[in-house]
């Protein structure tokens, strides 16, 4: 029985020169397990999204069996998260399918257990590592119990043990009679399928049983290039010990509230060596890398290096903010004073090393690149900085086998050129190709002998190790990241909403009360009414058990800005009412009306902050959507499209933290590439101006991705 059938499908993205899919014929039967293979940019993700129903083909037909429920896990896991707390995110899809609370709770517990996230059920979603976020995205789709499960590289960020767990889970899902279509670059995953489909430049070049694929060596070599000659032989232990120390980490510690990540971690890196760091997903590798590059103010301990280590972030999309590829690569080098022909040569060289030929990619829009191409571009931008210490967080994730080999060969070449290179990976064959392999579990053991040896190789005292190095304290500008993180926390409900009279209200009453307060807050009324409104908002916050200290700190940060603008008003603006003049000094005029308006502002501003913060604090995302749906249901009966109003509201409440997270990624990249190095005061604002257009483009992309995520969870 055909579950899905594609006939002569062609699809071309807007503004693209070539179609992403060309003349695709594909039939999928119930219970099949299919793998989609192909190099980066071959059309795999496009085909996966098309099968899930996210867009229609330009030509050809797509027929899906009636009552078939497709579910897709996207390539970028963060794009699929719709709630601020782990368990709420998994529960979101079942809630949209009108299940009972018991059924929703059962599916949530089951799917979080299957994906290994039971212990993080109450965690905020933005606290998860990228690997954990990927598992959460899978959990949210499995909770739908889809008939057709489509997986777009869901194991790319996972360690071997977690990857094996997910693969077995998918196999069990398939054995229950469900259909699975997976996109992967991993040969072990691919060969577990019953059938393999290979794409090349948007066309199917192979479609058949796995056994036939294995026998077709020409196709196998094209997909899983096994040329190991790209790898250079790792340095011997004697050669490593002859190298100078280029970085020393001394007693580094970092913890989240209630959770230790690492403590008293010490090690050193040698100049001209390639070091691989391996460890389970979510163990803290990315956090360590941010500490080493100066991005984490909360990290304690000391770091000594020749110069500031440059970090290529794990989430490559957040690292790209220029419109064109070459401009993005050039950004950091320009900040370091490289200009003219020297800049052009450095950009060309960096792009070639990262596997993106300059002539083919220089003028490409960054948002048009495939996931693998974006990762290569983010790596090129770090290479262009020409730092003596280079750190790459999962540089091969999402790359096809040939691209992975080229990337690793590039890292080896950088080390042989004299750079100190550190990278993280979940692939043991890549770790084996490095000169030094650091295992996270061994590295973080309190009695770690290798760490002690790393502190003082060749029995040299610590101070001699550091005599040619400089201490690298955290970057002062990293405080911007802390501010953005706190802003994100303030705009989301806590993991566990306290039980209170407000939290127990039905969703429709919660949203209705908020709407009433919002309308009242913008109406014109006298000063004494403003005072009553403030009392009402304080009572609302108290009944919701909103923390008084949190409210005070939020208001204290905002009121100075209101005071500043009030002074501007007194100095330069007339109230136009002819009211009684209380004070005059040159152009600085204080009138009775101005004083009353100032008092209204100082009363109304805390009121607005209080009721908005209290609403966010006491209301889950799902309740906001349910409440609006209930309130607007009479309009739906007269054919007014209420769904879109609800959808837009849901996007706004989810989108603000998402946008802050996007800004955080951009600011991280700016700091790494030296954008804020010499900027002071208004100079920082000047640096941000050229990024407004790319940020707006990213905003639209994030909005579309969030809408897709809601659609994938059957929100309607």
N, C-alpha and C positions, 0 to 999 in steps of 0.2 A: 504494500500500500504506500503510495507516494505521499509523504508528509509535506514536501515542498518541491516545486518544480520551476526551474528557470529556463526560459526559451529565448535564445538569441538576444541576451541582455547586453546593452551598451549603456555606459554612464560616463558623463564628463562633468567635472567640477566647474562651476562658474569661473571664468577668467583663465582656466587652465588651457594649455595649447593642445594637449593630447588627452584622449579619453582614459579614465582610470580603469575601466572595464570594457572589453571589446568582444562582442559576439559569444557570450557565455551561455553554454548549454549544461545544465546540471539538474539531476533528479536526486532527491534525498528521501529514503524510505524510513518508516518508523523503526526505531531500535538500532539504527546504524551508528557507528562510531567513526567519524571522518576527520582526517587531519588536512588542513590547508597549509601548503608549504610554498616558499618562494623567497627571493631576496627582498631586502628593504625597498619599498616603493613599487612592488610588483602588483599591488591591488588587493592584498589579503584582507586588510581591515575594511576597505571599501566594500568588498563582497560580503563580509560578515555583517556590516551595518545594513546593507541592502536586504539580506536574508531576514534580519530582525525587523524590517519594515520601517526603517528610519527615513528612507527616501525612495522615490519611485525611479525606475530606469528611464532613460531618454527614449529607448526603443526596446522592443521585446516584451515579454510578459512574465509575471511572477504569480504563481498560484499556490496558496497556502491552504492546507486542509482545514475545513471548518472545525471550530472549537480547539484548534491547536494553540497552545500558549507558548510563544517563544520568549526566551530570556537571554539577554546578552550581558557579558561582563566586558567593559571597554578596556582598551589598551592603557589608558591613563586612569588609574583607579580613583584618584581624587575627584575626577570629573563625575563619578558615579555616586558620591556620598551626598545624601540629602538631609541628614540630621546631624546635630551637634554632639550626640552621645551614641556610643556604639550600639547598645541594645535597641535604642529608638530607631536607628538607621535600619537594622535588620527587620524590625517590626513594621516598617513603613509600607512595604509591598503588601503583606497580608492584610493590613488595615484597609487598603484600597480595594481588596477583594471581598469586603463586607463579612469577614469571619467573626466569630464570637471572641471575646477577650481570652477565654481559655485556649482556643485554637491558636490565636496569635501568640500568646505566651509560650505555648508548647513548641511552635515552629521556631520562634526566636531562640529559645534555649537549645533546641536540637541543632540548628544551623550554626550557632556560635560555637557549640561543642565540636561539631564536625570540622570547622575551620580553625580550631585551636584558639578561640578568642574569649572563652568563657570567663577567664580571669580579668579581662579588660571590658566586661559588659558595661560598667559604669564610667568608663574613661571617656574623656572628650575625644572626638574623632580627630581633631587637629593635633592631639598629642601622640598619635600613632606614628610609627615609622612607615616608610613607603611600602615595605613588605607587608606589614600588618594592615595597612590601608587596602592593599590588594586582596588580602583574605577577607576583609570586611565587605568589599565590593562583591565578592563571590557569595558571601553569606547572605547578603541582601537579595540576590537573584535566586539563590537556591530556595529561599523562603517562599518563593512564588510557586515552587514545585513545577517548573516549566517542562512542557513536552519536548521542546527543542531548545537545548542548552548550547549557546554559542559563546565560546571562550576565546578572547583575543589576547594571547600571550599572558595568561594569568599567573604563570609561575616565574616570570622574568626576574622578579625582585626577591625571590624566595631562596633560602638556603637549601641544600640538598635534602635534608630531613623533612622540611616543610613541603618542599616540592613533591617528594615521594608521597607524603600524606594526601596532598591535593590530587595527585594523579590517581591514587587508589580510590579516593572519594569519587572522582569523576567516573572511574571504571565501575564502581558499585552502582552509581546513578544510572549508567548505561545498562548494566546487567538487569536492572529493574524494568527494562523495556523502554527507557527514555532515550531520545536521540541526542547525540552530542556531536558538535562541530567545533574543533579546536584549531586555533592558529598558533603555531609554535616554530621556534628555530632549533629546538632541542631534538636530537636524533632519537634518544630513548623514548621521549614522549610520543614522537611521531609514529614510531614502529609499534606502539601499543594499540593503534587504531586498526579497524578492519579494512579501511579504504583510505587511499591517499589521493589528493587532488593537488597538482602543482601549477602555480601561476607564474607567468613571465610577461612583464610589460602589459599586464591587464588581460592576458589571454590564457586559457587552459592548455598546457602542453603535455599534461599527463593526468589520467583519471582511471584508477584501477585498484585492485586488491593490493594490500601491503606486500604480499609475496612477489607480485609482478614488479612492484616498485623496486624492491631489493635486488631483483635480477637485472633491472635496467640500469647498469652502472653509469651510463652516460648521464641520465637524469639525476642519479644519486650524487655524482660528482658535481653536477651543476648546483645542486641544492646544499649538499654537505661537503664542501670542498675539504679534502683531507690532506692538503699540502702543508706539512709541518716544517718545510724548509724555510718558511718565513721567520720562524723563531730562532733567535740566537742562543747559543749555549750559555746557561747561567754561569756566573763567576764562581770560582772555587772558594772554599773557606779561607784559604791563604790569601787569595786576591782581595777578598772582602776586608780582611783584617789589615791590609796595607792601606786601605782608604781612610781619609780623614773623616772625623765626625762632623756632620753638617747640621744636625738637629738633636737636641736633648730635651726630652719631656721628663719633668721631675715632680713626682707626687701629685699628679693631676686627679682631681675629684669632681664629680658632678652628680647632682640628685634633683629629681622632680619632687614636689611635695608628697611625702609618704613613700617615695620609691627611689632607691639608690641605683644609679646607672653604672658608675665605676668609682673606685676609691684608691688613692695613693698609687696611681698607675705611672710607671716609669719605664722609659726605653730610649734608645737613640737610633738615629738613621745615619748611614754613611754616604759620603759624597760619591756620585757616580754609580750608585746601585739602584736596583729596582726591587722594592719591597711590597709584598702582597699581604693584605690583612683579611683574614677570613673569620667568620663567626655567624651564629644564628641570626635570622631576621629580627630586627628590633632590639638587638643586644646593646647597641650604643655606638656602633662604628661611625655613623654620620655625625652624632653628637661630638665624638672625639675629634673628628676632622674639623668641625666648626670651632672647637676649642683651639686646635693647632693653628688655625688661620686667623684667630683673634676675633671671631664673630660672637663668642659666647661670654657675656660678662659674668655669668654665674659660676663659671669654671674656676676652681682654685688650683694652686700649684704654680709651677714656673716652666716656661718654655724658652729655650735658647736656640737661635738659628743664625745662619749667615745673613738672611734677610727674611722679610715676611713671607711665609708659605702662601702660595696661591692655590685656591680650591676650586675644582670643577664640581658643581653641585650634582647630587644624585638626580634631582628632578630637573631634567634638561629644559623643559618648556619654560619653567620659571626663570631660567638663566638667559633667555633670549628676549630682548626688548627693542632692538633696532628693527627698522622696517626691512632692510636688505641684509643679506647674509654677510657680505664683505664689511659693511658698516658695523655690524655686531662684533665681528672679530677684531676690527680696528679700534674699538672703543677704549679698551684698557691700555693698549700701546700708546694711543694719543695722549691719554692722561699721564703717561710716563715720559712725555716729551718727544716721542718719535714722530717725525713728520716727513712729508714729501716722498721721494723714491725709497727711502729707508723704510717708511711705513708700508708702502705698497709691497715691497719685497717681503717684509715680515708677515703681512697678511697672506700673501700668496703661499709662502713657505709653510705657515701654520695650517692653512686649509688643505694643502697637499698632504701634510703629515697626518691630518685627521681623516683623510680619505674622501675629501670633497674637492675635486679639481676646481681651481679658481675660475677657469674659463667657462665651466658649466654651472657653477653655483654662485658666483660673485653677485649677480644681479637678481637672484631668486628672492622672493618674499619669504621671510622666515616662517610665516604662518602657513605657507603652502607646502613646506617640507614634511616628509614622512617622519614618524617617531624616531626611527633610526638615524635619519639625516639630521634631525634636531640635536640628537645626542652628540653626533660627530661635530656639529657646529659649536656646541657649548664647550667641547674639548679644545677646539681650535682657538677659541677666544682666550682660554687659559694658557695655551702654548705661546700665544702671541705676547703675553706679559713678560716672557723670558726671565722668570724668577729662578733663583737657584734651587728652590725647593718647590716641587709641584705635587699636588695631592688630587687624586681623581676618585670620586665616589661612584662605584659601579659603572665604569666607563664603557663596559661591553654589554650592559643590560639592554635587551630589545634589538640587538644587532644580529644579522644573519651570520652564519659560521665564517664565511670569508671575511666579512667586515670585522668580526671579533678578532680574527688572526691579524688583520692589518692594524687594528687598534693596539693590540698587545705588542706587535712588532714596533709600532711607533713609540710606545712607552719604553721598550728596550733601547731603542735608538736614542731617545732623550737621555737615558741613564748613561749610555756610552759616550754621549757628548759632554758628560760631566754634571748633568743635573741629578739632584736627589729626588727620586720618584717614589711615591707611596700611593697604592691604589687598593680598593676593596673589591672583592669578588666572591661569588658563591660557587665558582667552578674550580675544582681541584686541579684540573689540567692547566689552568691559567696560573694558579698559585705555584705549581711546579715549574713553570717557565720563568718565574721571578728568581732573583738572586737570593732573596731572603723571604721566608714565609713566617709571618707572625699569626699565631692562632689566638683568637680572642680569649678563650677559656684559660689557656696557659698564661697569656699576658696579664690577665686580671687576677690570677691567684695571688693571695697575700704572701705566700712563701715562694713566689716565682723566681727560680734560680736564673732563668734566662733573662728576666727583667733586670736582676741584679748585675748579671754579666754585661747587659747592655748599658748599664749605668757606668761601668768601668771596664770596658774591654782592654785587653792587654795589660790588666792590672794597673792602669793609670789612675791617679786620683781624679775625683770628679772635677775639680777646678781646672785641671789640665785639659780635660775634655772641652771645657767651655771657654778656654782662654782666647780663642779666635772667633767666638760667637757673641751675639748680642741678645740680651733678654728681650723677649717679645710679649709685652703685656697685652691684655685684650684691647681692641681698638675702641677709642672713646665714642666713635660714631656708631658703634654697635648698640648704643642706648636707644637708637631709633627703632631697632628691631624689638627691643623689650616693650617700648611704647605701643607698637603695633600689636604685639601679642596681648598686652593687657586690654587694649581696645577691643580685640576680638573676643576676649573672655567676657567683657562687659556687655556685649551684644548678643550673648547666647545664654540660654537657661543653664543652671547648674546641673551636673550629672544626676543628682537626686534632688528633685524639687521638694522643699519642706512641706509637710502636711499642714494646711492652714485653711481658714474659712474661704480664702480666695482660690487656693489651688483645688478645693473641692467643688467649686462652681462648675456647672455644665459649660462646655466649650462655647456655646452660643452666648451665654451670659458673660463669660470672660471677654469675648471679642466685643460684645455690645457695650459693656462698661467702658472698655478702652476707647471705643469709637465715640461714646458720649463725652468722655473726658477730653479727647482730642478736639472735638468740635467746640467744646466750651473754652478750650485754651486759646483759640484764635478769635473769639468774639470780643468786641470792645465792651468794657464794663468799668465801673469806678474802682477806686483804690480799695475801698472796704470789701468789695466783692472779690478782689484779687486775694485778700487775706483769707476769706472764707474758702476760696478754691485751694489755697495752699494747705489749709487745715484738712480739707477733704483728701488731698493727695497724700498727706502725712498719715492719715487714718488708713487709707488704701494700702500704703506701704507697710504699716504696722500689722494690718490684718493678714498680709501676705508673708509676714516674717522676713521682709527684705532687710538685710543687715544694715543697721544704722551707720556703722563705720564706713561701709562701702558707699552709702548714699552721701555721707558727709565729704568723703574724699573726692567723689565725682563732682559734686557741686562746687567744692573748693577750687578745683582745677578750671572750672568754666567761668565762675564769677569774675575773676580778674580781667578776662577778655571783655565782659560786659562793661566793667568799670572803665576800661580803656576806651571803648567806643562811646561811652557816655561822655567822657572828657572831650573827645573829638566833637561830639554834638554840641556841648556847651561852648566850645571855642569857635566853631565854624558855621553852625546852622541856627537859623531863627525858627522859633516855633510857630510864627505867623499868626499868633492869637492875640497879640497885644496884651498879654497877661502881665501881672505885677512883676516888676524887675526887682530881684533880691540882691544882686551883686553884679558889678561891672568892673573889668580891668582890661582896658584896650578892647580887643575883639572877643575877649572871654566874657560871656554874658550868662548869668544864671537867673532864670525866671521861675515863677511859681509852677507853671505848666511843665517846664523841663524837669523840675525836682519831682513832681508827681509822676511823670513818665519814667524817671529813673527808678523811683520806688516801685512802680508797677513792674518794671523789668526785673528788679532784684527779687521780687516776690514771685513773678510769673515764671522766670527761668528755672528756679529750683522746682517749682510745681511741675513743669513740663518734663524736666529730667527725672523727677521722682516717679511720675505715672508711667512714663515710657520704660524706665529701668525696671519698675515693679512688674509691669506686664510681661516683659521679656524674661524676668526672673521666675515668674510663676506659671508660665504657659509653654507647653511643648509645641514644636513646629506643627505637628499633626493637628493639635487642638485649634491652632490659628486657622488652618484650612477648613477643618470641620465646622468651626464656629461661623466662619464667613459663609460657607455653603448653606448652613441652616438659616442664617439671617436673610440671605438673598434668595432662598428657595421660592418665595412667592413670585419673584421676577422670572425665575426659570420656567414657571408654569405658563407665562405669557410669551415664551420663546425668546427671552432676552438671554444672550450667551453669558450666563453667570460664571461658567467654568473658567473663562479667560480672566475675569476679574480675580477669581480665587487663585488661579495659577500665577498671575502677576504678583499678587500679595505674597504668596509662598516664595516666589523667586526673590522678592525684595528682602524678606526676613532671613532667607538662607544666603542671599547673595552678598550682603554687606560683609559678613565674616569671610566669605570666599574672596571678595575683592581685597580685603585687608591682607589675606594670605598671599594673594597675587602680588600685592605691593611689597610684602615682606620678601618674597623671592626676588623681585626686581631690585630692591634696596640691598639685599645681600650681594647680588652680582655687582651692583655699583660699588659697594664698599670693597669687595674683592679686587675689582678692576681699578680702584684708586679714584673714583669719582669724587669722593668727599675728602680726599687726603689733605688738600690745602684750602678747602672752602671754609669760610667763616660767615656767620650771620646770614645776610641776604644772598650770599654767594651760593649757599646750599639750594635756595629756591631757584636760582638761575640755572643750576645744573639739572633740576627736575623738569624745567620747561620743555626741552626737546623730547622728553619721554611721555608727554601727555598724549600725543597721537597714538604711539604704540600701546599705551595703557588703555586708551579708549578702545582700540581694536581688540585687545585682550579681554576687555570688559564685555564686548559684544560676543566674543567667542565663549567666554565663561557662561554668559547668560544662555547661549544656545546649548552648551553642554549640560547646564543644569536643567533646562527644559527637556532635553533628551533623557536625562537621568530620571526625571519625574515620569516621563512617558514609559521608560523601561520598567518602572515599578507600577504601571497601570493606574497612575493617578488620573482621575477624570472628574 
